[in-house]
Amino acid sequence: MRSARYEGIDIEECETCEGRWLEAGELKKIIDAREVHFEQADRRTAGKKLRSPDVPQKERDRVIACPVCSGPTDNVNYGQDTGIIINRCPECAGIWLDRCELEMIQTLVEGLDDQRA
């Protein structure tokens, strides 16, 4: 893991798989910062693409160890129905995001905000 700065927040990134580790509360700070902007067409599409409340079997079977406490993380459907499966540590509340999931979440949130406006 290497340290990186994203949306003004210090996070950890895996040099091999490009996944990201966010400590408790950092995802909300990143979403609120909105320094990185996404195309309106991408936001519109993401905001309308709410998929399913189910966590696919392959994700349920996947076990990722927390890089902080080494315990298993829980596979969670971000927002309960987005189809973006994140891995949350029940002990320290940190979040593991696979490659591109952070950008997918940001695009989704911005798209939903556009729909409300």
C-alpha positions as a Markdown table, in Angstrom:
| # | Residue | x | y | z |
|---|---|---|---|---|
| 1 | Met | 0.0 | 0.0 | 0.0 |
| 2 | Arg | 1.1 | 3.5 | -0.7 |
| 3 | Ser | -0.2 | 6.8 | 0.6 |
| 4 | Ala | -2.1 | 9.0 | -1.9 |
| 5 | Arg | -4.1 | 12.2 | -1.8 |
| 6 | Tyr | -7.6 | 12.2 | -3.3 |
| 7 | Glu | -10.0 | 15.1 | -3.0 |
| 8 | Gly | -7.8 | 16.6 | -0.3 |
| 9 | Ile | -7.9 | 13.4 | 1.8 |
| 10 | Asp | -5.0 | 11.1 | 2.6 |
| 11 | Ile | -5.9 | 7.5 | 1.6 |
| 12 | Glu | -4.1 | 4.3 | 1.0 |
| 13 | Glu | -3.8 | 2.7 | -2.5 |
| 14 | Cys | -2.7 | -0.8 | -3.5 |
| 15 | Glu | 0.1 | -0.6 | -6.0 |
| 16 | Thr | -0.9 | -4.0 | -7.4 |
| 17 | Cys | -4.7 | -4.0 | -7.9 |
| 18 | Glu | -5.3 | -0.2 | -7.6 |
| 19 | Gly | -7.8 | -0.7 | -4.8 |
| 20 | Arg | -8.2 | 1.9 | -2.1 |
| 21 | Trp | -8.5 | 1.8 | 1.6 |
| 22 | Leu | -10.5 | 4.6 | 3.3 |
| 23 | Glu | -10.6 | 5.0 | 7.1 |
| 24 | Ala | -13.9 | 5.6 | 8.8 |
| 25 | Gly | -15.5 | 8.8 | 7.6 |
| 26 | Glu | -13.2 | 9.4 | 4.7 |
| 27 | Leu | -15.7 | 8.3 | 2.0 |
| 28 | Lys | -18.2 | 11.0 | 3.2 |
| 29 | Lys | -15.4 | 13.6 | 3.2 |
| 30 | Ile | -14.5 | 12.7 | -0.4 |
| 31 | Ile | -18.1 | 12.8 | -1.6 |
| 32 | Asp | -18.7 | 16.1 | 0.1 |
| 33 | Ala | -15.4 | 17.7 | -1.3 |
| 34 | Arg | -16.4 | 17.4 | -5.0 |
| 35 | Glu | -13.0 | 18.6 | -6.2 |
| 36 | Val | -13.1 | 15.9 | -9.0 |
| 37 | His | -15.9 | 16.5 | -11.4 |
| 38 | Phe | -17.6 | 14.0 | -13.8 |
| 39 | Glu | -19.2 | 14.6 | -17.1 |
| 40 | Gln | -22.9 | 15.4 | -17.0 |
| 41 | Ala | -23.8 | 12.5 | -19.3 |
| 42 | Asp | -22.0 | 10.1 | -17.0 |
| 43 | Arg | -23.7 | 11.5 | -13.9 |
| 44 | Arg | -27.1 | 11.3 | -15.6 |
| 45 | Thr | -26.6 | 7.6 | -16.5 |
| 46 | Ala | -25.2 | 6.7 | -13.1 |
| 47 | Gly | -28.0 | 8.3 | -11.3 |
| 48 | Lys | -30.6 | 6.3 | -13.2 |
| 49 | Lys | -28.8 | 3.0 | -12.9 |
| 50 | Leu | -29.8 | 1.8 | -9.5 |
| 51 | Arg | -29.5 | -1.9 | -9.9 |
| 52 | Ser | -30.3 | -4.4 | -7.2 |
| 53 | Pro | -30.4 | -4.8 | -3.4 |
| 54 | Asp | -28.7 | -8.2 | -3.7 |
| 55 | Val | -25.0 | -8.9 | -3.2 |
| 56 | Pro | -24.0 | -11.3 | -5.9 |
| 57 | Gln | -22.8 | -14.7 | -4.8 |
| 58 | Lys | -19.3 | -14.2 | -6.0 |
| 59 | Glu | -19.0 | -11.1 | -3.8 |
| 60 | Arg | -20.6 | -12.8 | -0.8 |
| 61 | Asp | -18.0 | -15.6 | -1.1 |
| 62 | Arg | -15.1 | -13.1 | -1.4 |
| 63 | Val | -13.2 | -12.5 | 1.8 |
| 64 | Ile | -11.0 | -9.4 | 2.1 |
| 65 | Ala | -9.0 | -8.8 | 5.2 |
| 66 | Cys | -9.0 | -5.4 | 6.8 |
| 67 | Pro | -5.5 | -3.9 | 6.4 |
| 68 | Val | -5.8 | -2.2 | 9.8 |
| 69 | Cys | -7.1 | -5.0 | 12.1 |
| 70 | Ser | -6.7 | -8.1 | 9.8 |
| 71 | Gly | -10.3 | -9.2 | 10.4 |
| 72 | Pro | -12.7 | -10.1 | 7.6 |
| 73 | Thr | -14.6 | -7.3 | 6.0 |
| 74 | Asp | -18.4 | -7.4 | 5.2 |
| 75 | Asn | -19.5 | -7.2 | 1.6 |
| 76 | Val | -22.0 | -4.3 | 1.5 |
| 77 | Asn | -24.1 | -3.0 | -1.4 |
| 78 | Tyr | -23.4 | 0.8 | -1.3 |
| 79 | Gly | -26.6 | 2.7 | -0.8 |
| 80 | Gln | -28.4 | -0.7 | -0.4 |
| 81 | Asp | -29.3 | -1.0 | -4.1 |
| 82 | Thr | -26.6 | 0.4 | -6.3 |
| 83 | Gly | -24.8 | -2.8 | -7.3 |
| 84 | Ile | -21.5 | -1.2 | -6.1 |
| 85 | Ile | -20.3 | -3.8 | -3.6 |
| 86 | Ile | -17.8 | -2.3 | -1.1 |
| 87 | Asn | -16.0 | -4.1 | 1.7 |
| 88 | Arg | -16.5 | -2.6 | 5.2 |
| 89 | Cys | -14.6 | -3.6 | 8.3 |
| 90 | Pro | -17.1 | -4.1 | 11.2 |
| 91 | Glu | -14.4 | -3.4 | 13.7 |
| 92 | Cys | -12.8 | -0.1 | 12.5 |
| 93 | Ala | -15.4 | 0.9 | 10.0 |
| 94 | Gly | -12.8 | 1.4 | 7.3 |
| 95 | Ile | -13.8 | 0.7 | 3.7 |
| 96 | Trp | -12.0 | -1.2 | 0.9 |
| 97 | Leu | -12.9 | -0.1 | -2.6 |
| 98 | Asp | -11.9 | -2.1 | -5.7 |
| 99 | Arg | -10.4 | -0.3 | -8.7 |
| 100 | Cys | -12.7 | 2.5 | -10.0 |
| 101 | Glu | -15.4 | 2.0 | -7.3 |
| 102 | Leu | -14.6 | 5.3 | -5.7 |
| 103 | Glu | -15.2 | 7.1 | -9.0 |
| 104 | Met | -18.4 | 5.0 | -9.6 |
| 105 | Ile | -19.7 | 6.1 | -6.2 |
| 106 | Gln | -18.9 | 9.8 | -6.8 |
| 107 | Thr | -20.5 | 9.7 | -10.2 |
| 108 | Leu | -23.6 | 8.0 | -8.8 |
| 109 | Val | -24.0 | 10.5 | -5.9 |
| 110 | Glu | -23.6 | 13.5 | -8.3 |
| 111 | Gly | -26.1 | 11.9 | -10.7 |
| 112 | Leu | -28.6 | 11.5 | -7.9 |
| 113 | Asp | -28.1 | 15.1 | -6.8 |
| 114 | Asp | -28.6 | 16.3 | -10.4 |
| 115 | Gln | -32.0 | 14.4 | -10.5 |
| 116 | Arg | -33.1 | 16.1 | -7.2 |
| 117 | Ala | -32.2 | 19.6 | -8.5 |
